[in-house]
Amino acid sequence: MNSSDSLSIMSRNHRLIFTSLYAAIFSTMLGIGIVVPLLPRYAQMLGASGLGIGMIFSSFALSRAISMPIFGRFSDTKGRRKIIITGLFTYLVFSLFYVPADSVFELSIIRFLQGVSSAMVFPVAIAYIGDIAPHGKEGTCLGSFTSSIFLGMGFGPLLGGILTDYAGMNIAFIVMAGMAGVALITCILFLPDYPGTVKKPKPFFSLIIHPGMRIPFLYQLMNAFANGTFMVFIPIIAAHIGNLTPGETGLVISVSVLSTAILQRTCGSLADRFNKYLLITIGCVIVAIALAMIPSFEGLYAYILFALIMGTGGGISIPAMYALVTIAGRELGQGSAMGMINMIMSFGMIISPLICGMIMDLADISIVFYVSAVIVFISTPVYLYHGLCRSD
């Protein structure tokens, strides 16, 4: 089933929600992706150490971790549209603050504020889709929708690298703000309100101990650690060992994320028909292999091979994880479930840059990728055990 098939099984109002959010999230993620290959180099230009770079990225994840469960639960009872529109507007404003920033501290504050804005958009948007996903088609609908995230993030780094090569970093930051503006206008004009289905959200502790959320929690933590390593330190190892330009680095990141995007619909459909835990296991093994390979690579084509392998692992596992969360969210509240699962992702994104930044300062950047590969791989027996014991 492709995205048009997904839309065909929805009501007209649900199709409008899906299409509006898809366009808005794609625009926003395109803007975010633009600065992914730029921020580590920008921070180094301002004198940041490896730990300083980690702090800049972790501040974004910290604010998301604090805010996402709150906004997710709030959207379950008060509706989702106003929260998303407010988040997009503030994200636009904070994006413009990058231009005058001239210190690691200022970059960290800007990233922190953007994280709060982001927490008002992404988990709430995914909760929208969880609300309207038909029973038995959770993987297909979520996979079709999350392709908007990865398509935006995939094209963004490529565009950011090109903009930096030919126009400078400030233009890239301004374009990021412009993309948030496009998403804001889209939601104001076309997004109908759709309140959540839970009148009284479950306590936070109920979400943490819920059986349906345990594997998604572990997966998100490990996946965030891997992606924190990838997004933050690939631009650095690509420049110092791989001998890549900013534009080539952007291309590598784009290839990885686009590989994930292309597989979202197909693997979402597979998650509806096959064991979700086994799909998560396979995806994580592939990601661990990719991370372990990268320190030995040099040159653009070798890095593109790495990007394809890394993206394939995420493409296989992510739709299965979101399908599990959507199923649990029918009991817990989609906003609460999506807010909590994305909070876990943010914790991983906090831990990864800080730990890997310290490893980079104390040892070598190659060790960063070996450690990340091991951390991802040691979680796979847990997924495999659940896959062999359960059928969902």
Buried (B, 14 or more C-beta within 10 A) or exposed (E): BEBEEBBEBBEEEBBBBBBBBBBBBBBBBBBBBBBBBBBBBBBBEBEBBBBBBBBBBBBBBBBBBBBBBBBBBBBBBBBBBBBBBBBBBBBBEBBBBBEEBEEBBBBBBBBBBBBBBBBBBBBBBBBBBBBBBEEEBBBBBBBBBBBBBBBBBBBBBBBBBBBBEEEEBEBBBBBBBBBBBBBBEBBBEBBEEBBBEBEEBBEBEEBEEBEBBBBBBBBBBBBBBBBBBBBBBBBBBBBEBBEBBBBBBBBBBBBBBBBBBBBBBBBBBBBBEBBBBBBBBBBBBBBBBBBBBBBEBEEBEBBBBBBBBBBBBBBBBBBBBBBBBBBBBBEBBBBBBBBBBBBBBBBBBBBBBBBBBBBBBEEEBBBBBBBBBEBBBEBBEBBBEBBEEEEE
